[in-house]
Amino acid sequence: MNRTTITLVGLAAAAGLGSLLASSPAHAGTTATVYASAGVIYTVDHGKTVRLTEDEVNSQPSLSPDGKRIAYVHNNTVWVMRVNGAGKHQVSDRTGTAPAWTPDSTRVTYTATSCTGAPGTFRVGLAGGTTSVPVSPAVCRDQAPPQVGFITDVPGDQPA
């Protein structure tokens, strides 16, 4: 009898597993599971695995609560795409990690350097090209986010 055992060590490992398999019954729009492996984002729906990203610089996929979109880290910035892989575009105006959805699936929060120089939480809409709004720490809410350049990148494009 073959048996596979997964052992999680510590809370960080448990949190990592949650971001690795980002699907739950709350995702009413799809039955898909999203995950990252070797820098590539995949979905599995009804036993069919589909590769969604062209390059190997992607991580931390997060399925929206409505099941229609995936937020993920691409080349150290936060991007969003439809659950079928179409419409990939950058939404963060700075490097960031740990994208998470608001309950209504209309915005993404992520972690980036705050006005204090320590990690903070920022919120951004889905269109991209807008300034991220500081959420925490509270002291940063009334201050402009640290100045950064808007990073643009197209998956799969390489300099000539």
LINZI-V137247 format. One record per residue. N is the residue number from 1. RES is the residue in one letter. BURIAL is I if it has 16 or more other ideal C-beta (glycine too) atoms within 10 Angstrom, else O. Layout:
((N RES BURIAL) (N RES BURIAL))
This chain:
((1 M O) (2 N O) (3 R O) (4 T O) (5 T O) (6 I O) (7 T O) (8 L O) (9 V O) (10 G O) (11 L O) (12 A O) (13 A O) (14 A O) (15 A O) (16 G O) (17 L O) (18 G O) (19 S I) (20 L O) (21 L O) (22 A I) (23 S I) (24 S O) (25 P O) (26 A O) (27 H I) (28 A O) (29 G O) (30 T I) (31 T O) (32 A I) (33 T I) (34 V I) (35 Y I) (36 A I) (37 S O) (38 A O) (39 G O) (40 V I) (41 I I) (42 Y I) (43 T I) (44 V O) (45 D O) (46 H O) (47 G O) (48 K O) (49 T O) (50 V O) (51 R O) (52 L I) (53 T I) (54 E O) (55 D O) (56 E O) (57 V O) (58 N I) (59 S I) (60 Q I) (61 P I) (62 S I) (63 L I) (64 S I) (65 P I) (66 D I) (67 G I) (68 K O) (69 R I) (70 I I) (71 A I) (72 Y I) (73 V I) (74 H I) (75 N O) (76 N O) (77 T I) (78 V I) (79 W I) (80 V I) (81 M I) (82 R O) (83 V I) (84 N O) (85 G I) (86 A O) (87 G O) (88 K I) (89 H O) (90 Q I) (91 V I) (92 S I) (93 D I) (94 R I) (95 T I) (96 G I) (97 T O) (98 A I) (99 P I) (100 A I) (101 W I) (102 T O) (103 P O) (104 D O) (105 S I) (106 T O) (107 R I) (108 V I) (109 T I) (110 Y I) (111 T I) (112 A I) (113 T I) (114 S I) (115 C I) (116 T O) (117 G O) (118 A O) (119 P O) (120 G I) (121 T I) (122 F I) (123 R O) (124 V I) (125 G O) (126 L I) (127 A O) (128 G I) (129 G O) (130 T O) (131 T O) (132 S I) (133 V O) (134 P I) (135 V O) (136 S O) (137 P O) (138 A O) (139 V O) (140 C I) (141 R O) (142 D O) (143 Q O) (144 A O) (145 P I) (146 P O) (147 Q O) (148 V O) (149 G O) (150 F O) (151 I O) (152 T O) (153 D O) (154 V O) (155 P I) (156 G O) (157 D O) (158 Q O) (159 P O) (160 A O))
